[in-house]
Amino acid sequence: MKVGMISLGCPKNLVDSEVMLGLAQKSGHQLTRDAADADVLIVNTCAFIDKAKQESIDTILEMAELKKTGKCLRLVVTGCLAERYRDELREQIPEIDAVLGTGDVPEIAAAIAPTGHRDSETQRSFVPLLRSNGEPIESRTPNPESRQLPTYIYDADTPRLLATPRHYAYIKIAEGCDYKCAFCIIPTLRGHYRSRPSDSIVREARALASRGVKELLLISQDTSFYGNDRGERRAMARLRRQLHTIHGREWIRML
């Protein structure tokens, strides 16, 4: 099947999109940049602020129209908006065929071409996603401790298709956040902070450098916290020293 993807939001979300594209390609699907030519459309959404939610909703609705006017047979919604509002999205936008949250990335191949597959569902309790005029409203954020949180994070062996220019690439060194800031929804959308093992990061960086990537951008919700959740003191300093030994790379940036 021809698969098209629209990736919204931050670089961390872009890495998730690249992983999903890699998994789709590994499963034998063809990728296309032309949404009107796609058999399956994936919208990887953002839900951090109201404008991001509105952009995500508008994009989903725009892609839903292609089920009427284009070749699209399936519409898959993924990412942060899907993690936060999966039940509401399915109810209020019936053109959506599958909803995958931030912890459901490995299920993308099954969502593209289901074979007796049941879309990932988790019990949620949110106020309605949209007002009667179609505008998004702010929901009361559920207590992250009272619900199942995402735990997935990719590793160096996970298929990934880069969507950035060939000279740079993002490396997600950790996922989630353990802070409980009243204004922030990230712990609910992304789960508890979890660092990748340094050897996995270094193996991924070496593979990227061997493909011509010159600039490595290390990203996470809180990059400076890297390794603390694993009880590793000065983990970031050690990781940087390991990355500096990689032949071919010229820049290491921390975002």
C-alpha positions as CSV (number, residue, x, y, z in Angstrom):
1,M,0.0,0.0,0.0
2,K,1.1,3.6,-0.6
3,V,1.5,5.4,2.7
4,G,1.7,9.2,3.2
5,M,2.4,10.9,6.5
6,I,1.9,14.4,7.9
7,S,4.1,15.1,10.9
8,L,3.2,18.0,13.2
9,G,4.8,19.4,16.4
10,C,8.3,19.2,17.8
11,P,11.5,17.3,16.7
12,K,10.7,14.6,19.3
13,N,7.4,14.0,17.4
14,L,9.3,14.0,14.2
15,V,11.6,11.2,15.4
16,D,8.4,9.1,16.1
17,S,7.2,9.9,12.6
18,E,10.6,8.7,11.2
19,V,10.3,5.5,13.2
20,M,6.8,4.8,11.9
21,L,7.9,5.4,8.4
22,G,10.8,3.0,8.9
23,L,8.4,0.4,10.3
24,A,6.0,0.9,7.4
25,Q,8.7,0.5,4.8
26,K,10.1,-2.6,6.6
27,S,6.6,-4.1,6.3
28,G,6.7,-3.7,2.6
29,H,4.7,-0.5,2.1
30,Q,5.5,2.1,-0.4
31,L,5.9,5.7,0.8
32,T,4.6,8.7,-1.0
33,R,4.9,12.5,-0.5
34,D,1.6,13.1,-2.4
35,A,-1.3,12.8,0.0
36,A,-3.8,12.6,-2.9
37,D,-2.0,9.5,-4.1
38,A,-1.8,7.7,-0.8
39,D,-3.9,4.6,0.1
40,V,-3.2,5.2,3.8
41,L,-2.7,8.6,5.4
42,I,-1.1,9.0,8.8
43,V,-1.3,12.3,10.8
44,N,1.1,12.4,13.7
45,T,-0.4,15.1,15.9
46,C,0.7,17.6,18.6
47,A,-1.4,18.6,21.6
48,F,0.9,20.8,23.7
49,I,-0.9,24.1,23.3
50,D,-4.3,25.2,21.9
51,K,-2.9,26.3,18.5
52,A,-1.1,23.0,18.1
53,K,-4.4,21.1,18.8
54,Q,-6.2,23.3,16.3
55,E,-3.6,22.6,13.7
56,S,-3.8,18.9,14.4
57,I,-7.6,18.9,14.1
58,D,-7.6,20.9,10.9
59,T,-5.1,18.6,9.4
60,I,-7.1,15.5,10.3
61,L,-10.2,17.0,8.8
62,E,-8.3,17.9,5.7
63,M,-6.9,14.4,5.2
64,A,-10.4,13.0,6.0
65,E,-11.7,14.7,2.9
66,L,-9.2,12.7,0.8
67,K,-11.2,9.6,1.8
68,K,-13.9,11.1,-0.4
69,T,-11.9,12.7,-3.2
70,G,-8.7,10.8,-3.3
71,K,-7.3,7.3,-3.2
72,C,-7.2,7.2,0.6
73,L,-8.7,4.0,2.1
74,R,-7.5,4.4,5.7
75,L,-6.8,7.4,8.0
76,V,-4.6,6.7,11.0
77,V,-4.1,9.4,13.7
78,T,-1.1,9.1,16.0
79,G,0.9,11.2,18.5
80,C,0.0,13.4,21.4
81,L,-3.5,14.4,20.4
82,A,-4.3,10.7,19.9
83,E,-2.8,9.9,23.3
84,R,-4.9,12.5,25.0
85,Y,-8.2,12.3,23.1
86,R,-8.3,8.9,21.4
87,D,-12.0,8.1,22.3
88,E,-13.2,11.6,21.4
89,L,-11.4,11.5,18.0
90,R,-12.9,8.2,17.1
91,E,-16.4,9.4,18.1
92,Q,-16.3,12.9,16.5
93,I,-14.4,12.2,13.4
94,P,-15.7,8.9,12.1
95,E,-13.4,8.9,9.0
96,I,-10.6,7.9,11.4
97,D,-9.9,4.2,11.1
98,A,-7.2,3.8,13.7
99,V,-5.9,5.9,16.7
100,L,-2.5,5.2,18.1
101,G,-1.1,7.0,21.1
102,T,2.5,7.9,21.8
103,G,3.1,4.5,23.3
104,D,1.7,2.6,20.4
105,V,4.3,3.4,17.7
106,P,5.3,-0.2,17.1
107,E,1.6,-1.0,16.1
108,I,1.7,1.3,13.1
109,A,2.2,-1.6,10.5
110,A,-0.9,-3.3,11.9
111,A,-2.9,-0.1,11.8
112,I,-1.9,0.5,8.1
113,A,-3.0,-2.9,6.9
114,P,-5.0,-4.6,9.7
115,T,-5.4,-8.4,9.6
116,G,-7.8,-9.1,12.4
117,H,-6.1,-6.3,14.3
118,R,-8.0,-4.4,16.9
119,D,-6.9,-0.8,17.2
120,S,-5.2,0.1,20.5
121,E,-7.8,1.2,23.0
122,T,-7.4,2.4,26.6
123,Q,-10.1,3.6,28.9
124,R,-10.2,7.4,29.0
125,S,-12.3,9.9,30.8
126,F,-12.2,13.4,29.2
127,V,-14.6,16.2,28.6
128,P,-15.5,16.6,24.9
129,L,-12.7,17.5,22.5
130,L,-14.6,20.0,20.3
131,R,-17.2,22.6,20.9
132,S,-20.3,22.6,18.8
133,N,-18.7,25.2,16.5
134,G,-15.7,22.9,16.0
135,E,-13.3,24.8,18.1
136,P,-11.1,22.9,20.6
137,I,-11.6,23.3,24.3
138,E,-9.2,22.7,27.1
139,S,-9.8,19.5,29.0
140,R,-9.2,18.9,32.7
141,T,-5.9,17.0,32.6
142,P,-6.3,13.7,34.4
143,N,-3.8,12.8,37.1
144,P,-0.9,11.0,35.4
145,E,-0.6,8.6,38.4
146,S,-4.2,7.4,38.0
147,R,-3.9,6.1,34.4
148,Q,-1.6,3.9,32.3
149,L,1.2,6.0,30.9
150,P,3.2,5.4,27.7
151,T,6.4,3.4,28.2
152,Y,7.7,3.0,24.6
153,I,11.0,4.4,23.4
154,Y,12.8,3.3,20.3
155,D,16.4,1.9,20.2
156,A,19.3,1.7,17.8
157,D,17.9,-1.4,16.0
158,T,14.5,0.2,15.3
159,P,13.9,0.9,11.6
160,R,13.9,4.7,11.0
161,L,13.6,6.7,7.8
162,L,15.1,10.2,8.2
163,A,12.9,13.1,7.2
164,T,15.6,15.8,7.8
165,P,18.2,17.1,5.3
166,R,21.0,14.5,5.0
167,H,23.6,16.5,6.9
168,Y,21.8,16.4,10.3
169,A,19.5,14.1,12.3
170,Y,17.8,14.1,15.7
171,I,18.6,11.4,18.3
172,K,16.0,11.0,21.0
173,I,18.1,10.2,24.1
174,A,15.2,10.0,26.5
175,E,11.4,10.2,26.6
176,G,8.9,11.6,29.1
177,C,9.1,13.8,32.1
178,D,8.9,13.3,35.9
179,Y,8.1,17.0,36.8
180,K,4.6,17.8,37.8
181,C,4.3,21.4,36.6
182,A,0.6,22.6,36.8
183,F,0.8,24.2,33.3
184,C,2.3,21.2,31.4
185,I,0.6,18.1,29.9
186,I,3.8,16.4,28.9
187,P,3.9,13.7,31.6
188,T,0.4,12.7,30.6
189,L,1.2,12.6,26.9
190,R,4.7,11.0,27.1
191,G,4.9,9.2,30.4
192,H,7.6,9.1,33.1
193,Y,11.2,10.1,32.2
194,R,13.2,7.2,30.8
195,S,16.7,7.4,29.4
196,R,18.0,5.2,26.6
197,P,21.1,3.2,27.4
198,S,24.2,5.1,26.2
199,D,25.4,2.1,24.1
200,S,22.1,2.3,22.1
201,I,22.5,6.0,21.5
202,V,26.2,5.6,20.4
203,R,25.3,2.8,18.0
204,E,22.6,4.9,16.5
205,A,24.9,7.9,16.2
206,R,27.6,5.7,14.5
207,A,25.1,4.4,12.0
208,L,23.9,7.9,11.2
209,A,27.5,9.2,10.8
210,S,28.2,6.3,8.4
211,R,25.3,7.6,6.2
212,G,26.8,11.0,6.0
213,V,25.1,12.8,8.9
214,K,27.5,15.5,10.2
215,E,25.4,17.1,12.9
216,L,23.8,15.1,15.7
217,L,21.1,16.8,17.7
218,L,20.4,15.2,21.0
219,I,16.8,15.8,22.1
220,S,14.4,14.8,24.9
221,Q,11.8,16.6,27.1
222,D,14.7,17.3,29.6
223,T,18.0,16.6,28.1
224,S,20.0,17.7,31.1
225,F,18.2,15.0,33.2
226,Y,19.7,12.3,31.1
227,G,20.7,9.2,33.1
228,N,19.4,10.4,36.4
229,D,16.4,8.1,36.2
230,R,18.9,5.2,35.8
231,G,21.0,6.3,38.8
232,E,23.8,7.3,36.5
233,R,25.7,10.3,37.7
234,R,27.4,12.5,35.0
235,A,25.8,10.3,32.4
236,M,25.5,13.2,29.9
237,A,29.2,14.0,30.2
238,R,30.2,10.4,29.5
239,L,27.8,10.2,26.6
240,R,29.3,13.3,25.0
241,R,32.8,11.9,25.3
242,Q,31.6,8.7,23.6
243,L,29.9,10.6,20.8
244,H,33.1,12.7,20.2
245,T,35.0,9.5,19.2
246,I,32.6,8.8,16.3
247,H,34.4,9.2,12.9
248,G,32.7,11.5,10.5
249,R,30.5,13.6,12.8
250,E,31.3,17.3,13.1
251,W,28.8,18.8,15.4
252,I,26.9,17.6,18.5
253,R,24.1,19.8,19.7
254,M,21.9,19.4,22.8
255,L,18.3,20.7,22.6
